[in-house]
Amino acid sequence: MMSFIQQLRLPIANLCEYVYLKLSPLLFQYPLLFSPIFLSYGLMCAFSSFIFLKLKSPRSQKSLEQRHQVPEIIAKLPEDGTHFFFKTPKTNISLHLVSGSPLSISKDGPLLLFVHGFPECWFSWRAQLDYFSKDYKCIAMNMRGYGESDAPPAQSQYHINHLISDVDDVIDAYGNGKCILIGHDWGGLIAYAYAALQPNKVSKLIILNAPHPTAFGKIYVEHFKQFLNSWYIYFFKFPYLPEMFYRYKDFLILDLYYSSLKISKMSENEIDVYKYYFSKPGTLTAAINYYRANFPSILSNDYPVITSPALLLWGCKDLALVEDSASEKYLKPHIEQIKVVKNYSATHFLQQDDPNFVNEEIEKFIS
């Protein structure tokens, strides 16, 4: 019986892919028609993942109150000039910013602005801040909703236009209206959009494991695997359940994310930094609201062609994004000049998985 079922798996998978590719061009024309399918699939995958988490034992389990205590790694950082707050003029949002060193922020050279993704924070750029702050003015943002930054309660406050506005205010304030913009994951989507809309303010664009948002819409339509990989995006459309899923067993899902790195290994203390930030009231909902406020609409946005020189660094062991996201077929229509460098051993969290590779490629590109 089992062998018969196994023999059926491939033809059933092929049939599902065939049906998807035939229907997928209608996704953006009739989103409401496909919503029940997407939501059901997302819920099914989340339930399967929950069963997996239920069988896993957490390395340690702390209460939310214990998680609110500042981790030792952050507590040791110098306070004067390393961590500071900036009130955005356009939207009056307080953003938590981190520089490479107290002296880095006062340098006259170009600004390197680092924009993180999900589920991350400024800490994901620690290796880059340490490496580049000797020669550059370096700032890593805690995006709105994350960590010590303000977390507006309204879902609409996490629309891509507000995220772009925050980046613009930081560049005007600390880069004199110009920067080298570096983004990963969600930070990459924001960086692509910002560079397209504000070409004169981005001298160079560097992206890590993030598809161009408009190209991603086409990738979605043409790659059944990307539809399957994106189950969490559909699940995030539900209220409350995603937050409960992420908090389960003391944020066990974050342990699994960051213990999956292939080259570097993160310590428990480093993973605790993410648990500390995501345990803050409102942070988890704010982070998930990036998806709720922007998908699927962001995939059909018609951004201008990016004219800034661009570098895309790609970890090929990415379980969320298909490797074709880094192919010229999807990038060239949207970016005039782009160089793609792949790391065949690293995961989605490239700057943490292989920081030496990332630092060396960025240095070559900006020198």
Protein Blocks (a to p, Z undefined) as FASTA:
>chain_A
ZZmmmmmmmmmmmmmmmmmmmmmmmmmmmmmlmmmmmmmmmmmmmmmmmmmmmmpccfbd
cdfklmmpccfklmmpcfehpaccdddfklopacddddfbfklmmpmbdcdddddddddd
fklmmmmmmmmmmmmccdddddehiajbccdfblklmgfklmmmmmmmmmmmmnnopacd
ddehjlmmmmmmmmmmmmmlmmbacdehiadfklmmmmmmmmmklmmmmmmmmmmmpghk
lmmmmmgghillmmmmmmmpfkbccdfklmmmmmmmmmpghklmmmmmmmmmmpcklmmp
ccdddfbdcdddddfkbckbcfklmgfklmmmmombacddddfkbcfklmlmmmmlmmmm
mmmmmZZ
